[in-house]
Structures are given as structure tokens and as C-alpha cells.
Amino acid sequence: QDAIDRKEKRSETFKTAVRGLETDTPALKAEELGRRAPQWVRDNLVTMCMRCKEPFNAITRRRHHCRACGYVVCARCSDYKAELQYDGNRPNRVCQECFIFLTGHTVLEDREGKHKGILEKGAAEVSSRSLLCSSLQLLDKNGKGGTRGWFVIPQDDPLVLYIYAAPQDVRAHTSIPLLGYQVRDMPQSESRHLFQLAQSGQVFTFVADTEELKQRWMKAMARSAAGITLSEEEEDADE
């Protein structure tokens, strides 16, 4: 009964916030998103995220504003960037719904629900129980630019590579299932230590900081691609 009462109270709070939004801060029309600055919903109107409806608190779930729609949202629901026309097309913090609407991109977590649990775990937590983790650069298709991030193969999901933007991020922004991929060595180019994952025309090119780190990643990825789920230490113990 207590759980039901709490849920009803949160629902009423959310409805009150929406009514306040409708009367005091008119919502933008869909075609105005990103083109006109929104009126921000006041912090004191809501006690929970207006997207996922999780309650706010002062430590682990703080209030943020989506710069596109003006909603009050938590960090997880607003961990996206989109260019907003009203701000000179500069990237701004937006909620997931506005990100999808403004960019046309699909958010990976929605497509791969089976990995959602780990995607939402912090990088430090996953890294502490990983087969291998380090900073790498993932090059774009033309091989000239790319994104540097924190890459992890977790012990409890050893067939998947998880990519965080930084070592302390609270969730991964994407993942790559490694099973069935081929690991390719590439000649050193301009002091860059390059290697690739390839499968059916899909190619990912990585840059490691050192040749030793490159070899470690190639070995770890090759084991995952072959479906080997035990670490080398566990295999030695079994023998």
C-alpha cells in the first residue's frame, strides 16, 4: 500500500507539473524545437524527471534542463547533444526525445535492450571487473578523424565491446558485439598503432596509444570474436 501511495503521489506531482507547464510556460510546437528558445519549466514545479519519472535527489539524480523543449530532466535522460538553430547551431544539452527528433539518430540502448543493464552501469564499475579496458580512438569511415573514448570488455559480458566517452561516465553510449568479427593488424601509420574489426563489410578502425596496448586489444578481441568467454587466468586454472 505504501508503494501504491508513493506512486500515486508522484503521478499527481507530475500531472501538477504538466499543468503548470501548460498554463505558465507554453510548450513549443514540434516544428519550433531547436529553432526557438524554450521557456524552462521551473525546478520547484517537479519532483521527478519529466521523461523517465524517476524522483530527483540532491546527490545521485540532479535536475537539468533540456535546451530544446525546456523540460526538467535527470542527467541520464539529458545526456545528449544536438545543434540548436536559435543558439547559432552550437551543440546543447537536450533530452533523448529531442535528440532523436532533431538529429534523426536512433539511440542504441533502445535497439539493444538485452544489453541495457550494462550500458547503464558506470565505466568505473565495469572497468573494475573487465577483461581489458583502456583509452582508444575509433576512427570515422574516411580514417582521418575519430572519437577518443574509454573502451571496455566486461567479464560478465565478454563477447561485447562497450564504449564510454570518458572513464568516469555513468553509462556507455554504444556497444559492438564482437562475436564473429575478424581482427586485422594494420601497418603503423604516422606513429599511429592501428588495427581493425571486420565482418560482412562492416569495418571498425581503432588507434591504440602504444604497440603493446594494440597487441593486447587485438588478442582480447580475437578471443571474444571466437566466443571464448573465460579469461586467460581462468583457462590456466581449469587446466
Long-range contacts (C-beta under 8 A, 24 or more apart in sequence): 10-47, 10-48, 10-53, 10-55, 13-46, 13-47, 13-48, 14-46, 14-48, 14-50, 14-53, 16-45, 17-41, 17-45, 17-46, 17-50, 17-72, 18-50, 20-45, 21-45, 25-70, 27-69, 27-70, 28-68, 28-69, 28-70, 30-101, 33-68, 33-69, 33-98, 33-101, 33-102, 34-68, 34-82, 34-83, 34-84, 34-85, 34-86, 34-98, 34-102, 35-85, 35-86, 36-86, 37-86, 37-87, 38-66, 38-67, 38-68, 38-69, 38-70, 39-70, 40-65, 40-70, 40-72, 41-65, 41-70, 41-71, 41-72, 43-72, 45-72, 46-72, 49-73, 49-74, 49-77, 51-77, 51-95, 51-96, 51-97, 52-76, 52-77, 64-93, 65-93, 66-93, 66-94, 66-95, 66-98, 67-92, 67-93, 67-94, 68-92, 68-94, 68-95, 68-98, 68-102, 69-94, 69-95, 69-97, 69-98, 71-95, 75-170, 76-120, 76-170, 76-171, 79-170, 79-171, 79-173, 108-173, 108-174, 108-175, 112-175, 115-157, 115-160, 115-175, 118-154, 118-156, 118-157, 118-160, 118-162, 118-172, 118-175, 119-162, 119-171, 119-172, 119-175, 120-170, 120-171, 120-172, 121-171, 121-172, 122-168, 122-169, 122-170, 122-171, 123-150, 123-152, 123-164, 123-166, 123-167, 123-168, 123-169, 123-170, 123-172, 124-167, 124-168, 126-152, 126-154, 126-162, 126-172, 127-152, 127-167, 129-154, 129-155, 129-156, 130-154, 130-155, 131-155, 131-158, 131-220, 131-224, 131-231, 132-216, 132-217, 132-220, 134-208, 134-209, 134-213, 134-217, 135-167, 135-209, 136-206, 136-207, 136-208, 136-217, 137-206, 137-207, 138-163, 138-204, 138-205, 138-206, 139-205, 139-206, 139-207, 143-205, 146-205, 146-207, 149-173, 151-206, 151-217, 153-178, 153-220, 153-221, 153-224, 155-231, 158-224, 158-228, 158-229, 159-224, 159-227, 159-229, 160-224, 161-221, 161-224, 176-204, 178-221, 178-224, 178-225, 179-224, 179-225, 179-227, 180-225, 181-221, 181-225, 182-225, 183-218, 183-221, 183-222, 183-225, 185-218, 197-221, 197-225
